[in-house]
Amino acid sequence: MARKRVGVLALQGDFEAHARALERAGAEAVEVRTAGELDDVDGLVIPGGESSTMLKLLDQEELMEPLREFGRHKPIFGTCAGAILLAREVTNPPQASLGLMDIEVERNAYGRQLASRIARIDAPELDGGELEAVFIRAPIIRRVGSAAHVLAAYRGDPVLVEQGHHMAATFHPELSADSRVHRRFLAKMEKDAVDAGSVCLHR
């Protein structure tokens, strides 16, 4: 079976670490910087970084609407700043987003005391249960809509959420040797491809 081609938005943030994590998980990682390059991938990772800076770069490259359209049909996994961009609502301060997941995210919500921390979190739906989570000036998911599902929480707050074929994490799974989060995303991509094929067969 051919490896899935997963794009990594390579405008800002540690996109190279995500590419390495995807390769470890069994995918082919492809750096994406233009709307045209989205046509060549089966899913996309939006890495961490600085969300307001990323928004400016997306505007400069005229990528906001192509990303939104891509997300209507194909899976996207956003981590930290990427999770902020996927959210329907962003606070502290409010800012534009793709609005692809029914979650509300507060930027830099933990403050300086959690500028960087490695924690063990319970993730019973991932094989192996407990998961290492690297937090760096992390946002907090304040609200999860009924269509979204919490996969893991830390201190009572959701930190890994999925909705349809999308996923959002407020930590950095690419900085851990554990590949389960990226494998979960690849599994969602596989299911999405099967579902799309089933729709085509029944038309």
BELFENMO-V799952 format. One record per helix or strand of 3 or more residues. SS is the DSSP state (@ for helix, = for strand). FROM is the first residue (numbers start at 1). TO is the last residue. If there is no record, write none. Layout:
ss=SS from=FROM to=TO
ss=SS from=FROM to=TO
This chain:
ss== from=5 to=9
ss=@ from=15 to=25
ss== from=28 to=32
ss=@ from=36 to=40
ss== from=43 to=46
ss=@ from=51 to=60
ss=@ from=64 to=73
ss== from=75 to=79
ss=@ from=81 to=86
ss== from=87 to=91
ss== from=101 to=106
ss=@ from=112 to=114
ss== from=116 to=122
ss== from=131 to=136
ss== from=140 to=144
ss== from=149 to=154
ss== from=157 to=163
ss== from=166 to=169
ss=@ from=173 to=175
ss=@ from=180 to=201
